[in-house]
Each structure stands twice: as structure tokens, then as C-alpha cells.
């Protein structure tokens, strides 16, 4: 997905230079320009913009004054011929500060900060939406990729754990229950017994002190005394009562 850019500068030749730089970068797309910062405010609020190249010294409304009234979550790169505005710009958490005339290598350094940040956020989002992990199996030197969303429960044994997958598959992994708990705690899992971690989304029914899970209805998972309060708190939030 491209980064949508907008340029505000009262000098057309400065806009032309930035246009030329943007055209060279595959992940950038120019969606508009303006030489009038006051008019640009209304334009920006009507467009989908990710990155703003903003001149500091402009008539009627300076770049710093523009940032004070912008009121939108847009990444900003300041452009100016004067170094003394750099500190004021960073008070608004601008991405970078480019001195005119702007060389292409310096321009590329600035926009790469945004691209790298976006890729990092996309990686995190993908991990949250499609979480997986690699585990050591009972075969020496073999790692297996496991889809976290398909784990129903984990059973701890002496020196390893059994991971029960939706559909009936069972994977032996040479890790500790603590290691599994740390990995799964950021997802919808809960340790309810010293020997069991369950996927809360797979809970089918609860009978007294026993939990039954979808895909493994024949198994009855006990709730340990030291884990009972945490499980009860979760259950209370999910229970409808009159």
C-alpha cells in the first residue's frame, strides 16, 4: 500500500522539486499540492493523506502555526531553508526536518523512516491477526510452525508438552509449560491448572470444576485451586445474568 502525500509550499519551484523526488520512490503517491496553507486545511480534511510535506515560512500561516490547527493524525516532514525552526518542529513530533534545497538522498532517508515504521506496524498487525510460533518437536532438529488460533489446549507432562490442535492433531513439543504460557498469554489463552492451558475461544461448557472444550468433548479439563479466581473473573465477564 502506497503512502499518500500532500505538499504545502508557497513556492512552485519547491513543490516541483518534491514532486520529482516523490515520482522516483515506488511506495509514495502524490495526491495533491497547495501554495496556500489556509486553503490547504480544508483540502487536507477532504482527502486521505498519510504524509504531509510542509514548508515552514509561508505568508498568512506559517508551517508551525499550521501544525497547531491541523488537528489530524498525519505524519509531517518540515521543509525550509532555515535551521532555526527545527526545534519548534520537533515539539510537534514531526518525522524529519529537510533543509532546502532538498537533495534526493536526504529526501529518501526521511521517507524511509515512515516506510520502515509502517512495515513494522503491519508486521505486528499481521502477527496479531494470524499468530503463529515455531516449536521444537520430538524429532531432533525439527521445528514445526503452529497456528496459535488452532490450538485448543496444552497439556504439560514431565519434560515436554502436548499441544492439541483443532481437528484432532496432537503435537509433542520440548518446551516447558511456563514457556508456553508466556507465548500464549498475549492471545486468548488461560492457564487453569498446573498441567493445562486452554484456549478460551474453544470453551464449550463448564460443569462444576471441569471445563469441556470444542473438538475434544471427551476430555474434561480440571480447574486448579490456585487458578480458580482468575478463571471465575473471566467467566463472570462472559456470563449473562438476570
N, C-alpha and C positions, 0 to 999 in steps of 0.2 A: 504494500500500500504506500502510495506516494505521500510526501509531506507537502501540503498545500501552503503556498507562500503568498504574502502580500507585501508590497513595498510602499513606504511613505517617505517622500523626499521632495523638497521644493525645487530641486534642480533636475531637469530632464536628463542631462548627461550622466548624473549619478545613478538614476534609475536605469538608464540604458546599460551601464556597466554591470549592475547587479543582474539585469535580465540576461546578459551574455554569460555571466557566471552560472546562473541557475540552469540555463539551457544545457550546460556541459555536465550537469550532475543528474544521473538517471533517477534518483529517488526524490527529486524535487520537482514540483509543478507550480508555475506561477498562475495565480487566479485573479490578480488584479494589481493596479498601481494607483497612486494618487499623489498630486503635488500640493493638495490642500488637506492639512491634518484635521480640520474641523469637519469637512465633508467626509473624510475617510472614516470617522467614527461611526456614522450611520451605515456606510458601506460594509464595514467590518462586521457589524451586528447582523447583517443580512446574508453573510457568506460563511461557508465552512472553511475556517482558516486555522492552520496549525502553527505557522511561524510568521512572525512579522519582522521585516527589516525596517527599522525606524531611525530616521535622521534626528539628530538632537537639536540642531539650530534651524528653526523654521519660524516664519512670521505667524503672528496671532496665537499660535500654540506650540511651545517647544516640545521636543520628544519627552522630556521629563514630565512636563505638565500633562502631556497626552497619556502617559502611563498612570498618572494619578486619577484620571477619569475613565480609563479604558473599561474597567470592571468586567473583564473576560479572561478566561484561563487560556491564554495564548503565549507560546514561547516567543521571546523577543531577543533580537540581536540589534544592538545600537550601532549606528554608523555616524561618524563625524570626523572632522579634521582637527578637533581639539581634544587633547588628552585630559583636560581638567574636569570633564564631565563623567569620567569613568567611575569614580567613587559613588556619585549620585545614582548612576545607572545600576550599580550592583546592589543598592538598597532595595531595588525592585526585583531582585533575583533574576536579572537578565542572563541569557545564556552566554553571551560574549559581547565584546566591545571592539568594533573594527574601525581602524583609522583609515581615512581617505588619503590618497587613492587606494582602493582595496585590491590587493593582489589576489590572484586566484588561489594560490596555495594557502594563504591566510583565511580566505573565504571558506575553502574546503575544510580546513581544520575546525572552523566554527560550526558548520552544518553537520560535520561528522559527530560532534558531541550529541546533537539531537538524535541523529540516526542510531547511534550506539545506545542511547538511553531508551529509545523506542523499542529496539530489538530486545533489550534486557527486560522491559516490561512485558513484551509479547511472549518471551520465554517463560516468565513467571505465570502469565495468564494461561499459557498452554499447559504448564505443569499442573496448575490448579484444576483445569478443565479435563485434562487427560493425564492424571497422575500415574506414574509407574516407578518401579525400582528394580534394580538388579540384585539377585541374591545368590549366595554360594549354595550349591546343591550337594547331594550326597555323592555326586560324581566328581572326582578330583579335577580341579582346574576349570570346571564348568560353571558359568554364570547364566542364570535364567532371568529373562525380563518378565516381570509380573505386573499385570494391570491392577492397580490398587482398587479400582471400582468393582472388580470382580471377586475380591477377597470377601468370604463370608465370615470366617473366623480363623483364629490362630490358636493352636494348642501347644503349650510348652511341654517338652519332655526333658530328659536329663541334660543332654549336650546339644540339643537341636530343637527345632520347632516343626510342627506340621501346619502347612498353610492349606486351608480348604477353600477351593475355588467354586464359584457358582457353576453348576453343571456337573459336579462330581469329582473333578480332578483334585488330587492331593499332592502337594509338593513338599519334599523334605528339604529344610534349609538349615545350614550350620551357622545359626546366629542365636543370640540369647533373646529371651522374652523382653528384656529391657531395651535391647536394640530395636526390636520390632515395635515396641510401644513408642519409642522416640520417633521412629519413622512414620507411624500411623497416627500419632496424636494430632497432627495438623489437619487430618481428614476426619470423617465421621466414624471414628472408632473409639471404643472404650474398653479398658481392662476391667472385667467384672469378677475376676478370680485370679489367684496367683498363677494359674495354668491356662487362662483363657482371655483372649482379646476378641471382641466381637465387632462386626460392622453394624452400626445402629440402623442403617437403612434396610438391613436384612432381618430385623427382628419381626417374627411372625406373631408370637404370643408369649405371654408371661403367666406362669401358673405358680403362685406362691413364691418360692425361692428359686424357680427354674425358668430359663429362657429357651424358647424354641425358635429356630431360625429358618427362613425360607431356603429351599434347596436341600436342607438337612433336617427335616421334621422329625426323624427318628432319634436325633441327638438332643439330649436335654442338658443345657449348659448351666451349671450351678452359679449362684451369685455369692461370692465370698463375703464374710462379715465386714472386713476392712474396706470393701469396695461398695458396700450396700448404700451408704449415704449418697455417694456421687451418682450411682445409678438411679436411686429414688428421686434425686433432684432433677435429673434429665427426664425421668418418666413423668414427674409432676407437670413439667412444662408441656408435655405432649398429650396429656390426658384431659379430655373434656369432662367437665363435671357440672351438675345442675346447681 
